[in-house]
Amino acid sequence: MDGLIISASGIAAAQQRHAITANNVANLHTPGYRQVRGELVTRANGGVELGSVSSNDTHESLESTGQSSDIASNVNLVDQQVNQISDRNLLQANANAFRAQSELLGEIIDLAD
């Protein structure tokens, strides 16, 4: 049963990172936008979760340094595409693991009958 929970956490983390990447792409041409990064961390009981979500700078830090928020965003589309592929692979791997464990549990239940 723990394996299902671990796989489900990987699926949820992949979806959260995918949303962050999609937001970065949506703001590619927004002046002053700073790309956001989501880092995965291992949970103590197994699995992963979205740990820290950070950006290179914020609008507040740009304003405090006297820089204009009219500067171009720092979003690199190629990096975002790589992130999308990585997130898709994370999701697929965890979905496959979830499916395999579910089928195995089904077989075990059938044997018990």
PERANOR-V471989 format. One record per backbone hydrogen bond with DSSP energy under -1.0 kcal/mol. CO is the residue of the C=O (numbers start at 1). NH is the residue of the N-H. If there is no record, write none. Layout:
CO/NH, CO/NH
//
This chain:
1/5, 2/6, 3/7, 4/8, 5/9, 6/10, 7/11, 8/12, 9/13, 10/14, 11/15, 12/16, 13/17, 14/18, 15/19, 16/20, 17/21, 18/22, 19/23, 20/24, 21/25, 22/26, 23/27, 25/28, 27/30, 30/33, 33/74, 37/54, 39/51, 41/49, 43/46, 47/43, 49/41, 52/39, 54/37, 58/62, 59/63, 60/64, 61/65, 62/67, 63/66, 71/32, 76/80, 77/81, 78/82, 79/83, 80/84, 81/85, 82/86, 83/87, 84/88, 85/89, 86/90, 87/91, 88/92, 89/93, 90/94, 91/95, 92/96, 93/97, 94/98, 95/99, 96/100, 97/101, 98/102, 99/103, 100/104, 101/105, 102/106, 103/107, 104/108, 105/109, 106/110, 107/111, 108/112
//
